[in-house]
């Protein structure tokens, strides 16, 4: 199984989807691939617009990309995909459309059993986890179930930050994730900071991207920063 789970698509002040490109190129190799893109997390732009936005970067890397919404049969599109790519946006909206179109098991089978590479960022990384429960997103729709692809044995909190806003009296991100692990004591949560990604290959989990550790939460254990994910026992 081969996964690239990215926290965010773009760093402030940089062109869209620029910083992940060297990692995606390394991840996919030099041989041109046919990528099926799932744009279902997009809410404030059309799926056509989202496809074109991502396609510019992907084509520049030598690969072909077609959004799943252009296929008559979504499940057939997944069966024909050489790479599955899931974009960021709203995780609740994404999960609802995955359930509505009966794609959870189809994607999971292709990635786990057939070895099709999976690339996701933000919401696309969230749905690689067992559930969507550690997303930061507003629950704008009923997701028709919290279960997602379950490709990794932990939850991801994308865009993780320790920053607090002066004068803000609400909970911090760390406090919210502490609540999650109290309610879900058997589950690890990896707080993935901006510019970071998790590369999964041959059962190994490697933190890549900008040199920032991820923060790991587990009930009954000290919350710690990790640069080397091999130290964790999922």
QUIFEN-V704693 format. One line per field, one symbol per residue. phi: phi as a letter, one per 30 degrees, with the letter a starting at -180 (. if undefined). psi: psi as a letter, one per 30 degrees, with the letter a starting at -180 (. if undefined). A space follows every 10 residues. Layout:
phi->???
psi->???
This chain:
phi->.bbbccdbdb ceicdeiddd eddddddcid debccccccd ddbdbddddd edddeedddd djccbbdddd cdbdddeddc dcbcbbddkc dddededdde chcedddedd dddciddbbb bheddedddd bcdcdcdddd bddikddbdh cbcacccdid bcdbceidcd ddeddddddd dddbdccdbc dcddicaccc ahiccbdbjd dbdccccadi bddbcbccdd dccd
psi->kjkjjkelek kkfllkgeef eeeeeeefaf kkljkjkjgf fkeglleeee eeeeeeeeef gglkkkkfff kejeeeeeff kfkkkjllbj eeeeeeeeee ghfeeeeeee eeefgkkkkl kcefeeffle lgfglflkif lkfgkfkafh flhlkkjlhk kfklkkfkgl kleeeeeeee fefifgkkkj jjlkgllkjk khgkjkklak ikllkkkkkf lkklkkfjff fkj.
